[in-house]
Amino acid sequence: MVLTRRAALKGLAVTAVGTATGAGIYGVAYERHRIGVTELELPVAGLPTPLDGLRIGFITDIHHSELVPAADVARAVDLILGTRPDVIVLGGDYVTRGDRAFMEPVAELLAPLTAPLGVFAIVGNHDDDREMPAALSRVGFSVLRDQRTALVVRGEPLTIAGIRFWTRRAADIARVLRGATGTTLMLAHDPRRLTEAAALNVPAVLAGHTHGGQVVLPGYGAVAKNRFPVISGLGSLENTTMFVSRGVGTVYVLIRINCPPEVALITLRPRPQA
């Protein structure tokens, strides 16, 4: 049998469609629920010896809804508790589009989270400024809305500063940080705050918001990669190092391809001097 060019092209097209369809089904039905633990070391400029090895559990972008089930949230909580972190931080977007029906339920699902140094939360662009923070506070978490808190770890001060999604100017962030002592860890839902953090010489930032792009194409990467200085994982600018988590839930497009959801265990380490 002689294979004509037209038949060959038709065969390739059918194969491509079949592959894309299969990937889509996998991404919707399986990968977006395949939550794992990412363990990494975060290099921090000027990190004092007592803070070397501090372990931070990080959960962000849960988006609990009819489409992101309670089982996924409970799985994320169990995974973080299993890592036994010293402190836990929550990076915002607990629900989608401020859906009040899921605010109290997601707070209750997160309530088992506990760590020796406490649990601290910020809000994202899908969270409101009142009801979601109130629900998190009722289960015992400290919600930082353009606020900071001071911890003492092995005698060394550590400042955790929480920045609202809508707080973007360096001058406004500087007001939150003014008077902070010791090493500062900034929680900023949006990784675009890397620019302001670097301008203010903040050594470490944790962020979410991007979901890692949700769809990562072979040979290209995440479609949204050009919108953010870091789409997922580690990045740096001047003396500032940032980690961006792929998050737990999905939003808008209920699919993940080559971009599984995650919770993270972050260990602080001194950043080598240039």
N, C-alpha and C positions, 0 to 999 in steps of 0.2 A: 504494500500500500504506500502510495506517495503522499506525503504530508505537504499540503500547499501552504503558502505564506499566510493566506487568510485563515485557514484552519488552525495554524499555529498561533496566530494572534488571538483568535477566539478562545483557544485553549488556555492561553496565558491569562486572558481577561477573566475567564471563569474561575481559574485557580486563585487569582488575586481577590476576587469577590468572596470566594469561599474562605480564604484565609482571613480576610477582614471580618467576615461574618463570624467565623469561629472565635477570633480574638475578641470581638465585641461581646459575644455571649459569655466567654470566659471572664472578661473584665466586669461585666454586670453581675453575673451570678456567683463568681468565686473571688477574683482578685481583690475587689473592693472590700471584702470581708476578711481578707487574710492578714490580720494584724500581727505584726512582729515587734520584737524589741531590737532597737538599734543601739549598740553600745559604742561610745566614742570618747576620745579625749579632746577637751577644748583647751587650746593653748591660750593662756591669759598673760598679757604683758604685766610685769612687775608683781606677779602673784607671790604673796608671802608664804614662807614655808608651812605655817600652820594650816593654810587653805589648800595646800597641795594634796590631791587625792579626795577632796570633797566630792560627794556623789549626789547628783541632782536628777530627780525623776521629772520628765517633761511630757505633758499631754496637751495637745492643742487641736483646734478645729474638729470638734466632735460632731457638730451638726445633727444632734439627735432629732429625729423626725419619724414620720411614718416610713420613710425609706432608709433611715439609718437606725436600725433596731436597738432595743435595750440590750440585747445579747452582745452586740459589738461594743457598747460602752462598758458593760460588765467585764468583757474580755480584756479591754484596755486597762481597766482598774486592777484586775488580777495580775496582769503582766507587770505593771509598775510595782505593785506591792511585792511581787516575787523578787524584784531586784534589790529590795531593802535600801532605798536611797536615804541620804541624810536629810534632804529637804525635797519637797515636791512643788513644782510650779505648773500652773495651768495657763495656756496661752490665748484663750478667747475663742469665740464662735462656738458656743455650747449648743445653740439651736440655729435654725435657718430663718432669716428674715424676721427675727424678733418674735417667733411663734410662741405665744404665751402658754399654749397647751403643753409645751414640752419643757418649760423652764423649771418648774418644781420637780418633775420626774427626772430630768438629767442631774439636777443637784442631788437628789436622793441616790441616784446610781453612783455618783462620785463620792458620796458621804463616807464610804469605808476608807478612803485615802487618808493615810496618816504617816507622819515621819517625825523623827526626833526634833528637828528644827522647825517643823510646821509645814503648812500648805498655803501657798500664796497664788492669787489669781489676778488676771487682768481681763478686760473685756475686748471683744473684737467688733468688727463692723456689722456683724449680724446680731449683736447683743444690744439691748437697750441699756440706758444708764441708771435704771432704778430697780426694776423687778428682777432681772437676772442677777445683779450684784446682791440684792437682798436675799434671794434664794440661796446663793452660795454662802453668804454670811451666816444664814440660819443653820447650815450644816457644819459650821465651825471654821470656814476658810477665811483668810485675810484677803480682801479684795482691794487692790491698789489701783486707783483711778487718778493718774497724775499725782501719785504719792510714792513715798519710799518708806522702808522699814529697816531697822538696824538689828543685825544679829551679831552674836559673839561666838566664834568658832575656835575652840582651843585657845582662847584668850585674844584672838585676832578679830577686829571688826570687819563685818561684811554688810554692805548696803545692797538691798534689793529694791530697785526702782521700777514701778509699773507705769507705762505710758499708754494712754488711750489711743485708739486707732486714729482719731481725728486731731490729735495733737502732733503737729508736724514741724513747726518752726524750731530751730535750734534754741532761740531765746526762750521759748515756752518750756522746752525740755530742760534747759539750764536752770530754770526756776525750781523745777522738781528736784534737781540734783544739788542745788546750792546748800552747802553746809554738810554734805555727806562725808563720812569718814571711812577710811579703809578702802578696800577693793569694792568697786561697784559692778554689780550684775544688773543689766537693764533688760526688762521684759517689754518687748514691743511687738504687737501683733503683726505689723507690716515690716517686712525686711528692708523696705526702702528707707527706714530710719537708720540704716547703717551710715549714711552720709552725715547725719546730724550727730550720731554717736561718735564717729571719728573726729568730727570738728570739736567735740567736747572732751575728747581723750578718754572716753569710756572704754575700758579694756575688754568687756565681754557683753554680748547681746544674744538673747534667745528670741526667735520669731517663728511665725507660722504663716497663715494666710494663703500661701501659694498652693497648698496641697501637693507640692512637688510638680505641679502641672497636670496631675491626674493621668494624662496620656503622654507617654514618652515614646517618640517614634525612633526606630533604629536609624542610625546615621544622621539624625537631625537633633534629637533631644526633645525637651518639652516645648510645646507650641508657645507657651507663655514665657519662655526663658528670657526674652529680650525686655520684658517689662520690669524685671527685678534684678538687683545686683547679685543676689544669690537666690536660685530657685529651690534648691534643697541642699542639705549637707553643710559643709564648712565653707566659709569665705572670710576675707579680711580686707580691711582698708586702713592704711597707716598702722596705728597701734591697736586697732579694734578688731577683734575676732568675733564672728557671728556663726551661730548654728541655726539653720532653718529646717524645721521638721515638715515631713510630708503630711502629718496630721492623721486623724483617725477616720473622719467621715468623708463624704462627697457632697458636692453641691452643683446645681445647674445641670451638669451632665453626669448622670449616675453611673459612672464607669471609671475604672482604673486599668491602665495597660502599661506594663513595665514600670509601675509606680505604686507598689503596695503600701497600705496604710501602716503607720508605725507609732509606737511610743518610744521614748528615748531615755537612756541612762547616760548621763554626761558626767565625766570625771574631769575636774579642773586640774590642769598641769601648767607649770611655768612655761611661758613662751620664750624660746631661745632668742637671745639678742642678735640683731642683725650685725 
